[in-house]
């Protein structure tokens, strides 16, 4: 099965952050699987709070009629 890798972009402290993810169909419905978090530097990526990553992943999942767990 071929899986597409999607990206969701947002800004944190005036810098671009990108979430790379796949959407998979499971027994429980469609699910977003987060693959990577990319940014200008690792320091910048690590500065993004977990709550913000989760909120952005949930937003991306919603656009695909999926869930992020």
KEKOLVO-980477 format. One record per residue (C-alpha): residue in one letter; x, y, z. Coordinates in pm, 1 decimal, always signed. Example, Ala and Ser with C-alpha at 12.3 -4.5 7.8 and 13.67 -1.06 7.14 Angstrom:
BEGIN
+------+----------+----------+----------+
! voti !        x !        y !        z !
+------+----------+----------+----------+
!    A !  +1230.0 !   -450.0 !   +780.0 !
!    S !  +1367.0 !   -106.0 !   +714.0 !
+------+----------+----------+----------+
***
This chain:
BEGIN
+------+----------+----------+----------+
! voti !        x !        y !        z !
+------+----------+----------+----------+
!    X !     +0.0 !     +0.0 !     +0.0 !
!    X !   +136.8 !   +340.4 !    -96.9 !
!    X !   +111.9 !   +605.5 !   +171.4 !
!    X !   +129.7 !   +973.8 !    +90.5 !
!    X !   +326.2 !  +1202.7 !   +316.6 !
!    X !   +146.5 !  +1528.5 !   +391.6 !
!    X !   +270.9 !  +1850.8 !   +547.5 !
!    X !   +104.6 !  +2104.3 !   +773.4 !
!    X !   +278.7 !  +2437.4 !   +822.3 !
!    X !   +241.2 !  +2691.5 !  +1101.5 !
!    X !   +446.8 !  +2969.1 !  +1255.9 !
!    X !   +604.7 !  +2973.1 !  +1600.3 !
!    X !   +801.7 !  +3275.1 !  +1717.6 !
!    X !   +792.5 !  +3414.2 !  +1362.6 !
!    X !   +954.2 !  +3103.5 !  +1214.5 !
!    X !   +803.0 !  +2831.8 !  +1000.3 !
!    X !   +742.5 !  +2488.0 !  +1151.6 !
!    X !   +622.8 !  +2193.0 !   +943.6 !
!    X !   +460.9 !  +1871.5 !  +1056.2 !
!    X !   +508.1 !  +1574.3 !   +825.2 !
!    X !   +246.7 !  +1303.1 !   +861.5 !
!    X !    +52.6 !  +1024.3 !   +697.3 !
!    X !   -317.9 !   +943.8 !   +710.0 !
!    X !   -392.0 !   +576.9 !   +767.9 !
!    X !   -721.0 !   +389.4 !   +767.8 !
!    X !   -756.0 !   +166.3 !  +1072.2 !
!    X !  -1034.7 !    -41.3 !  +1223.0 !
!    X !  -1130.1 !   +270.6 !  +1421.5 !
!    X !  -1135.7 !   +509.8 !  +1126.5 !
!    X !   -882.4 !   +744.5 !   +969.8 !
!    X !   -584.0 !   +835.3 !  +1184.7 !
!    X !   -303.1 !  +1088.9 !  +1147.4 !
!    X !    +41.9 !   +949.8 !  +1224.0 !
!    X !   +301.0 !  +1219.2 !  +1290.8 !
!    X !   +631.9 !  +1137.8 !  +1120.8 !
!    X !   +851.7 !  +1442.1 !  +1180.1 !
!    X !   +862.3 !  +1802.0 !  +1297.1 !
!    X !  +1081.2 !  +2030.3 !  +1088.4 !
!    X !  +1196.9 !  +2386.4 !  +1142.3 !
!    X !  +1476.3 !  +2637.3 !  +1091.1 !
!    X !  +1686.4 !  +2459.5 !  +1354.0 !
!    X !  +1651.2 !  +2182.6 !  +1608.8 !
!    X !  +1658.4 !  +2445.1 !  +1884.1 !
!    X !  +1358.8 !  +2618.4 !  +1729.5 !
!    X !  +1167.8 !  +2290.4 !  +1690.4 !
!    X !  +1235.9 !  +2196.1 !  +2053.2 !
!    X !  +1105.7 !  +2537.3 !  +2166.4 !
!    X !   +756.8 !  +2464.6 !  +2031.4 !
!    X !   +542.4 !  +2345.9 !  +2325.0 !
!    X !   +381.1 !  +2001.7 !  +2307.4 !
!    X !    +33.7 !  +2156.0 !  +2336.5 !
!    X !    +93.9 !  +2355.5 !  +2018.1 !
!    X !   +220.5 !  +2052.5 !  +1824.9 !
!    X !    -85.4 !  +1856.3 !  +1937.9 !
!    X !   -323.7 !  +2138.8 !  +1844.2 !
!    X !   -171.2 !  +2175.1 !  +1497.9 !
!    X !   -174.1 !  +1796.5 !  +1441.8 !
!    X !   -542.2 !  +1785.3 !  +1543.4 !
!    X !   -615.1 !  +2069.2 !  +1300.4 !
!    X !   -437.7 !  +1884.1 !  +1019.0 !
!    X !   -623.8 !  +1562.0 !  +1103.6 !
!    X !   -957.7 !  +1743.1 !  +1095.7 !
!    X !   -890.7 !  +1857.3 !   +738.3 !
!    X !   -857.1 !  +1489.9 !   +638.6 !
!    X !  -1161.4 !  +1375.9 !   +839.9 !
!    X !   -921.5 !  +1185.7 !  +1066.0 !
!    X !   -814.8 !  +1181.2 !  +1430.7 !
!    X !   -480.6 !  +1243.3 !  +1596.5 !
!    X !   -418.0 !  +1035.4 !  +1908.6 !
+------+----------+----------+----------+
***
